[in-house]
Amino acid sequence: MLKNLFLRLVTGSLAAAMLFAQAKQPQPKSQKEVDALNAMFQAADNDSRIKAANNLLQKFADTDFKGLALYMITNSYNEKNDATNTIVFGERTVEADGASALAAHARIMIATALAKTTKEFDFDKEEKLGRADKLAKEAVEVIKTAPKFNPGLTDEQWTQAKNGYTAEAHVAMGMTATIRKNWKDAIDHYTTATTTDPSNGATFVRLGAAQVSANKLDDAIATFDKVLAQPGLDPAIATYAKSEKERAVKAKGAK
């Protein structure tokens, strides 16, 4: 998944932390802080990563790695599908360093969490969806000029990461358009996302589903064929894509 790519590019060892440090000149102030950073980077799962990052923030309130620790907590809660804490810690990440690429991704995670948890008849639907759109648009702009979060990344890796962020932001805006049943905007955003990051099969499925809802059945069938032809496609995505393609074919035949 895309979010795991970003985590791999940011984390892995204290060496990665030092690379990150070279980009913005933060430094650990003691061996104990080095040990806390190591524990955070080497955590084996989301829960242990959250615990280690919180430990760093609690024991070293003046750490230069505050933004990074908050980002790792946000990303971990996002992977746990904990929307409430994703939003809370995503906001703190943006507050810590709003112009960074990691804060851009935090905005996207907040936007996605808002879209996922907003229902058609929620009384505050437009407030939440409007906020999600605003954050996603901000993220697209921030990532254009944000410095590499790890100077050890090659230009190719950095371009891949930026494209991934941009695509994910458009997916979030596609989700808000889907909730509004604004199929034109949904299709436009999902198309941009698939063009920017053609490796994400789930986005093609979202695009195809929006095309079905817009009664663009030939387009939908072509989209599902495209995703089903992707090598190494996740079995769950493949199953859903086949089901949605069958729905589109059946709808076309009923005309």
Secondary structure as GFF3:
##gff-version 3
##sequence-region A 1 255
A	DSSP	alpha_helix	2	10	.	.	.	ID=ss1
A	DSSP	alpha_helix	14	24	.	.	.	ID=ss2
A	DSSP	alpha_helix	31	41	.	.	.	ID=ss3
A	DSSP	alpha_helix	46	59	.	.	.	ID=ss4
A	DSSP	alpha_helix	66	79	.	.	.	ID=ss5
A	DSSP	alpha_helix	83	96	.	.	.	ID=ss6
A	DSSP	alpha_helix	101	116	.	.	.	ID=ss7
A	DSSP	alpha_helix	125	145	.	.	.	ID=ss8
A	DSSP	alpha_helix	155	179	.	.	.	ID=ss9
A	DSSP	alpha_helix	183	196	.	.	.	ID=ss10
A	DSSP	alpha_helix	201	213	.	.	.	ID=ss11
A	DSSP	alpha_helix	217	228	.	.	.	ID=ss12
A	DSSP	alpha_helix	235	253	.	.	.	ID=ss13
###
